[in-house]
């Protein structure tokens, strides 16, 4: 996969997503941006001059995610998909979506699962996660925080956020195990000065975008590898649940029941990921 690549970046109206998109456009790639509604999609086009198109879909509605998948498939196929959209750890209280699921878990874990199920797999799949997954728990009996207590203060939503990022990472690693012929990885951008990161964050946006861009374009063995948690261009350890194949399978089955969709099945004739788009 040399030369220009076609890239979809979800959650690209601001922050890390917008900066990642701008960098990839500057490198000569064709970039499709995304916003949760038409206004945010237009904002993404404004934030990323040179983007070829914008697609629309809100992660707090599974029906809307299906519409997003349809629009993305019409705009594709894509050489690279960067799953960046998500909610942060500062939600002040528990909220249900229109689907009756807890909002943070749906937006951060269930919705990207559904979008992945409804699109062809790309050569490279970059999923933006968080080191907060290491504090997460897997409680399938109370996945949506109906029994557990929400937090208080600025970090009120940190526990469900951590859970959501662990669940997200687990199904991504299961996808990677099913498809070793593709580069499927989770990237931690760091604590970045964005609307999600908040005013106390320590890293500028350009540093947060560095590793996602590198994973999308580099020919380094890490970028061409799969089933990794990558931070600052290096592989880091993960929560033990991420490596537990049985627990991963239970999470994937639970998400299949929630969405009615299964992860793409393993392919025959496995091959290594192809070379990168031009960096």
N, C-alpha and C positions, 0 to 999 in steps of 0.2 A: 504494500500500500504506500507507494511513493507519491510525491507531488501533492497536489491539493486534495484535502479530505473534506467530506461533508459531515458537519458536526451539529448535533442537537444539544442544547444546554437548557435544562429546566431551571426555573427560578432565576431568570437572567435580567430582571428589570432593575436590579440594584446589587450592591455588595459584591461578593465573590463571584457570583454568576455573571454579572455584567462585566467585571474586570477580566474574567476568564474569556468571555466572548470577544471583548475588544482585543485581547492579545492574540487570539486565534485568527481573527480577521486580519490583524497586522502581519501575521505570518503567512497570509495568503490563502487561508482556508475559507470554505463556504460555511457560514454559520447561520443556523436557524435558532431564534430565541423563543422564549416562552414567558407568558404572564398568566396569572390566575383568572383575569377577566380581560375584556377588550382594552380597557384603560391601561392596565398594567402591561399588556402586550405592546401597546403603542409606546408606553414609557420605555420598554426594552429596546424597541427600534430606535428611539431617540438616544438612549444610553449607548447603543452599539452602532455607530455609523458604519455602513457597509454590510450589516446583516442582510441576508437574502430574503428572509421572511420571518413572521412571528406566528406561533400557534397559541391557542387559548385553552385553558382547562384548570379548574379549581380542585385541589387535592382534598378539600373537605366534602366532596360529593363524588361518590364512585361513578355515578352516571356521567358527571363532568369529566372524570378521568377517561372514561370510555370514549367520549367525544374528542378529548385531547389525543388519544391513541389513533383515532381515525384520521384526525387532521395531520398528525405527525407522520403516519404511514403514507398519506397522500403527498407530503412534502419530501419524504425520503426516497430511497433508502439511505441510511447513514453509515458512514465508516466508524464513527465514534459517537456514543451517547454519554453525556455527563449529567448524572442525576444529582442536581444541586438543591432543588426546592425543598423547603422544610420549615418547621416551626422551632423556635428557640426554647430555652429553659425558664422563661420568665412569665409564662401564662399564670395569671393570678388565681384562677379557679378552674375546676373541672368543667368541661363543656362537651356535650354530645353533638355530633354532626347530624346532618339530615338522615344519615344511614344508621343512627343510633349507636355509633362507636365513639369512644373517647377521642377528642380532636387531635391531640398530640400524637397518639399512637396511629391514628388513621393517616394523618398528613405525613408523618416521618417514616412509617413502616409499611402500612397496608397499601396506600395509594401508589408509591413507587413499585411495590410488588405487582400490583394490577397492571400498571403501565408496562412493566417489563414483560408480563405474560402476553400482552396484546400487541407487542411489536416484534418484528424479526430481530434476532440478536445481531449486534454489530461486532466488528472485529475487536474493538476495544469498548469496554463498558466501565466507566469511572463513576463510582458512587461516593458522594461526599458524606462522610460519617463524622464521628467525634470520639475523642478519647474518653468522653463521659460514659461510653458504653461499658467501660471497666467497672463502673459503679452500678450498672444495671442488674436487674433480676429477671428471671423468666418465670412468670406466674400466669400460666395459661388459664387458670381458674378465675383470675381477676385481671385479665388483660386490660380491661377498660376502666380500671380504678373505681369500680362501684363500691367496693368494700374497704379499700385502703383510704387513708386520710391524705388530702392534698396538703402541700406545704403552705408557708406564709412568707410574706415579705418579698424582696426583690428576686430571690431564687425559689419562689413558691413552686414552680413546675420542674425543678431539677430532677426529682426522682422519676416521674413519668417520662421526662425527656431522656434520661439515661436508659430507662427500660426500652423506649422506642428505638434508640440508636443501637442497642444490643440486639433486639429483635430484627431490625433492618439488616444489621451486619450478618446475622446468622443465616437469613435466607439468601443473602448475596454470596456468602461462602458456599452454601449448598448449590447455588447456580454455577459457581466456579467449579465445584467438584463434578457437576454434570457435564461441563463444557470446557475441558482442559485445552481444547483447540483454540480458545479465545482468551483474551486478556481481560479478566473480570476482577476488579479490585476495589477496595474501600480506601478512601483518602481522608486523612484528618488535616484540615487546613491550618489548625491552630486557633487560638482565641483571638479573633480578628475584629477590628474596629468597624463593625457594620451594625445595621438595625438589630440583627439577631444577637451579635456579640455584646452589644451594649457599650456604654461609655467607659467602663472599667477595662475593656479589652486592651491587650498589649501590642498586637501586631497590626501594621497597616494593611490595607486591602491588597496591595500589590504582592506582599509576601504570602498572603493567604491564597492567592490565585496561582502562585508559582508551581506547586506540586500538581494540582489538577491539570495545568497546561502541559507540564513535563510528562505526566502519565499518558496524556492524549497524543503526544508527538514524539517522544524520545525512543531511540533504539537501544537504550540501556536494558540489560537483562531484567531489571526490576520492572520497568515499564512494559516489557514484553511478557512478564510472568503473570501468574493468576492466583487468586485465593490469598491475597496479601492485604495487610493493613499498613498503609504507607503514610509517613509523616516526614516532612522535610527531605523528600527523595530517598528515604531509608525505610526498610521494613521494621515494624515494631511488633512486640508481643500483643496478644489479644486476651480478652476474657476467656477463661477455659471453656465456657459454653459454646463459644464460636467453633471450637474444634471437636465438639461432641456430636458425632454424626447422628446418633439416635435422637438427641434433643433438637438438633436442626431439623430433622425429618418431622418431628412433632410440630414444630413451629410452622413449617411449610404446609403441612396438612391442615393446620388450624387456619392459615391464611387462605388455603384453597377453599375451605368450607365458607369462609367469610365472603369471598369474592366470586366463587364459582369458576375460578380459573386456575390452571396448573402451570407451574414453571415449564418452559420448553424442555422437552425430553432430550436425553443424551443423543448425540449424533454419531453416526457410523463414520469410519474412515478418519479418525482423529488426527489432527495436524497441529503443529505449533503456530502461534499467532504470526501473522505476516509482518514484514518490516513496517516502520512507522511512516506516517505522513511527514512531510517536510517540516522541520522545526526552524 
